[in-house]
Amino acid sequence: MTAIVPSSSRGLIESHNSSLGFTSLAEISSGNLLAQVDLHRTVASLKLRQDKKASMGQFLTPASVAQLMAGMFNRLDLPEISLLDAGAGIGSLLAAFVAKVCQQPQHTSSLRVVAYEIDPFLIGYLHHPHFSQASGV
C-alpha cells in the first residue's frame, strides 16, 4: 500500500527528516518539546499504513490529549518520579509529562521513564534526540 501525501504535508515531512540537533531536554523549553513531538506524530501518522494502525491499535495521541492526560498526574513535586508508558508510540505522553514536571515550582531531581513500544518504526521516534539525551532534566 502506498501512502498518498498531500502536497501541503511534503514540506513537513522533509523538515522532519532533517536532524533537529537537540542535545538535551534542558536546552529546549518544555512547550517546544511537546510541539516537536506533535510534529513527529503528524508525520508518523502520514507514514503509517491505516490497516497496520488499526490492527495494532495505534492512535498516536495528539498534544492536546497528551497534555490533558499529563494533567491527571498528581504529586509531581516529589524529588524522584518514575513513569511507565506501556504503548509509548512516539512519546506524546512522555513529552507532555516532562513538560508538566518542568513546570512545577519544586524541581524533581530524578525522573525515570520506562517506555514500551513494539512497533520498530515508532521505536525510532523514541530514540530521537528529544528523548535519548534526557540527562539534562
Secondary structure, 3 states (H helix, E strand, C coil): CCCCCCHHHHHHHHHHHCCCCCCCHHHCCHHHHHHHHHHHHHHHHHHCCHHHHHHHCCCCCCHHHHHHHHCCCCCCCCCEEEEEEECCCCCHHHHHHHHHHHCCCCCCCEEEEEEECCCHHHHHHHCCHHHHCHHHC
